[in-house]
Amino acid sequence: LHPAFFIALWIAMSSLVILFNKWMLDKAKFRYPIFLTSWHMFSSALVTQFMARYTGYLDSRHKVPMTKRTYMRAIVPIGLFFSLSLVCGNVTYLYLSVSFVQMLKAAGPIAVLLATWMFRLAEPSLAAFGNICIITVGVVISSLGEVQFNVLGVAYQLLGIVFEATRLVMIQRLLSAEFKMDPLVSLYYFAPVCAVTNGVLALIFEAPHMTWADFERVGVFMLLLNAAAAFLLNFASLLLIGKTSSLVLTLSGVFKNIMIVFASMLFYNDKVTSIQFMGFSIALGGLAYYQLGGAPAVRGLCSQAVARFSDYRRPSEA
């Protein structure tokens, strides 16, 4: 299959899960974001356990030197931060519009870069810091233009970004210790930890307020469909990375964010102001510039594009 198929699949599944979760939490009035993430992780744990026992998709897990000590010191902490990032990310949709959440997510690379500097996994550079400032300015402008600004919602989203950045840095440290896990194997190890962590949080904060009427209102079928969509998103990420590259994933992510903003305007009537568009454009421009590798990489890509265009025109001119 052509790589475009895997790009389209990942964008479609990622957008579907975000809009699906927003519908569940807002339109369907199933206002239990912690339970929803627990349900996703519990379902993913069951599916990956089944795949490990009855298929060969997770055979690469046997190459991972996993011990009890490694599991407790590496997998469990990463799973905890993964849980917290998922919970904060879902709770955010109770307070903010889908479009504004996507704009705030543009600040993710800032947190990741700062975390790599703190953990000394990368050397600080003036160029990277300047790029961070550009992204920050864009996110701040987007926030200033938000009509339905909610401090608590923004706080949850920023916490989710910090937790996710910490998780990614911890995974980077783990992989640098000669561990090699593909996304599906990672899900096999992390999903049970996340399911237990989120389950405990759901029992404490949400279970006392839940009623059977809440489940009847949203429907068992929709809950199963939501869990299937969340799992397929993880699987689509695996396919995309395996069939293309991290660069393609990065550019696809930028395009996906733009699509979700427009989709939220179409399906949820989210109001996006001209100030937000300007700020979002600045943040996405800085994000793409940073993740492409700066000016030399951008010039190289432009040269490749010009060369391919020239090659394309040459036969037609002949």
Residue pairs with C-beta under 8 A, 6 or more apart in sequence:
1 243
3 243
3 244
3 248
6 236
6 239
6 240
6 243
6 244
7 240
7 244
7 248
7 252
9 236
9 239
9 240
10 233
10 236
10 237
10 239
10 240
10 249
10 252
10 256
11 252
11 255
11 256
11 259
13 229
13 232
13 233
13 236
14 233
14 236
14 256
15 256
15 259
15 260
15 263
16 229
16 233
17 229
17 230
17 233
18 98
18 102
18 260
19 98
19 260
19 263
19 264
19 267
20 225
20 226
20 229
21 33
21 36
21 90
21 93
21 226
22 93
22 98
22 264
22 268
24 30
24 36
24 218
24 222
24 226
25 31
25 32
25 33
25 36
25 90
25 93
25 94
26 93
26 94
26 268
28 217
28 218
28 222
29 214
29 217
29 218
30 36
30 214
30 217
30 218
31 94
32 202
32 206
32 209
32 210
32 214
33 87
33 90
33 91
33 93
33 94
34 87
34 90
34 91
34 198
34 201
34 202
34 205
34 206
35 198
35 202
35 206
35 207
35 210
36 90
36 226
37 83
37 86
37 87
37 90
37 194
37 198
38 195
38 198
38 199
38 201
38 202
39 223
39 226
39 227
40 86
40 226
40 227
40 230
40 231
41 83
41 86
41 191
41 192
41 194
41 195
41 198
42 191
42 195
42 199
43 227
43 228
43 230
43 231
44 187
44 191
44 195
44 227
44 230
44 231
44 234
45 191
45 192
45 195
47 231
48 58
48 184
48 187
48 188
48 191
49 188
51 57
51 58
51 184
51 188
52 58
52 61
52 188
57 184
58 184
58 185
58 188
60 180
60 181
60 182
60 185
61 181
61 185
61 188
61 189
63 180
64 179
64 180
64 181
64 185
65 178
65 179
66 75
66 189
71 189
74 170
74 174
74 179
75 189
75 190
75 193
76 193
77 170
78 167
78 170
78 171
78 174
78 190
78 193
79 189
79 190
79 192
79 193
79 194
79 197
80 193
80 197
81 163
81 164
81 166
81 167
81 170
82 163
82 164
82 167
82 190
82 193
82 194
83 193
83 194
83 197
83 198
83 201
84 159
84 160
84 163
84 197
85 160
85 161
85 163
85 164
85 167
86 160
86 194
86 198
87 160
87 198
87 201
88 156
88 157
88 159
88 160
88 163
89 156
89 157
89 160
89 164
91 156
92 101
92 153
92 156
92 157
92 160
93 101
94 153
95 150
95 152
95 153
95 156
96 104
96 148
96 150
96 153
96 154
96 157
97 146
97 148
97 264
97 268
97 270
97 271
98 260
98 261
98 263
98 264
98 268
98 270
99 260
99 261
99 264
99 265
99 270
99 272
99 276
100 142
100 143
100 146
100 148
100 270
100 276
101 157
102 257
102 260
102 261
102 264
103 139
103 142
103 143
103 261
103 276
103 279
103 280
103 283
104 139
104 142
104 143
104 154
104 157
104 158
104 161
105 157
105 161
105 257
106 135
106 138
106 139
106 142
106 257
106 280
106 283
106 284
106 287
107 135
107 136
107 139
107 158
107 161
107 283
108 161
108 164
108 165
109 132
109 135
109 287
109 290
109 291
110 132
110 135
110 136
111 161
111 162
111 164
111 165
112 165
112 168
112 169
113 122
113 128
113 132
114 132
114 165
115 165
115 166
115 168
115 169
116 122
116 169
116 172
117 123
117 124
119 169
119 173
121 169
121 172
121 173
121 176
127 294
128 290
131 286
131 289
131 290
131 294
132 290
134 282
134 283
134 285
134 286
134 289
135 282
135 283
135 286
135 287
135 290
137 279
137 282
137 283
138 279
138 280
138 281
138 282
138 283
138 284
138 285
138 286
139 279
139 283
140 279
141 275
141 276
141 278
141 279
141 282
142 275
142 276
142 279
142 280
142 283
143 149
143 154
143 279
144 275
144 279
145 273
145 274
145 275
145 276
145 278
145 279
146 273
146 276
147 271
147 273
148 271
171 186
175 181
181 189
182 238
182 242
183 234
183 237
183 238
183 241
184 234
184 235
184 238
187 234
215 223
237 249
240 248
240 249
240 252
241 249
247 291
247 292
250 288
250 291
250 292
251 288
251 291
251 292
254 284
254 287
254 288
254 291
257 284
258 284
261 270
261 272
261 280
264 270
265 271
265 272
289 295
289 298
292 298
292 301
